[in-house]
Amino acid sequence: MTTPTIAIDRGATARRIRKLERYVEANLLSEGKFICTSCKQCRASSDKDYLFRKGIMSHVGRRYDLQRNGHPLRIVVVGQESGLPKRAEFTERVSLETRYRQTLQVSGLERRFYADDGFPGRNPHMRGTTTALRLLMGVGAGTDRESEFIEPANGRRFHLFDGFALVNRLLCSTGPKDTSTGRPTPTMAHNCERHFSATLSILEPTIVVLQGGKVSAWARSTLPLVKERSPHLYESTLGGNRVVVCAFSHPSARGDQRWGERPDAPYVRDVVEPTIKNALRLN
């Protein structure tokens, strides 16, 4: 496997983040308060006994604007919602800066693919995300720590979690207390669509990785199918620009759809790896 040349444009990313910060300040989080005008309606649509966590913003790596062999590579991974973290600061009303720190530092740098040398392991969701990013950035699926760091043609090396954006389709989550089981409602999906669409319009991804069946269905209004390339790959448009979309099961799905435990899982070999390879050809 030939390692691709990766270059970064930190200035472009900084401008995107400032634009996203302005959107968040005006529509979502302002001075620590969650100001989304749909919040009450979304909460009312959920079971009254469920925990409702408000306002978990997106993660945008500081090396988000990449080039792979001279071609723009802006990766957005889309999950359904945030799980239930153990640390209170990540529970609700989580700013862009805090979410960035949570994803890069806590999930990336402070953990390993598997628990090793005194470091805890990542959960299946972030293991699967690691595998997808490794394939997209050209280092191949695996578990070794060193390959998680990318040596760009310009600038200092960076962890691959600093080279992508993690955008949940829902910025709030609801479900039984003391669990990470999400029980989102159609009302939540409908109301949050405008925030999802605005975020992607600012980020202008070239490749989107959708994680889970509900996410794939809920993303179609923002990322409509223009040309299907395979059951897991299609071309879309966003703001007049082409976007390549990979639609996978959630990494923590059950049975043969599960791909977040091992980088050599059958779903990785038969679905994720060939789909990403084709996505990169189209990118």
PyMOL commands that set and color helices and strands:
alter all, ss='L'
color gray80, all
select helices_A, chain A and resi 10-27+39-45+88-90+96-109+124-136+146-148+160-162+186-203+213-219+255-257+266-282
alter helices_A, ss='H'
color red, helices_A
select strands_A, chain A and resi 6-8+29-30+33-34+51-53+59-60+66-68+71-73+75-79+149-150+158-159+165-168+173-175+207-211+227-230+233-238+241-248
alter strands_A, ss='S'
color yellow, strands_A
deselect
rebuild
show_as cartoon
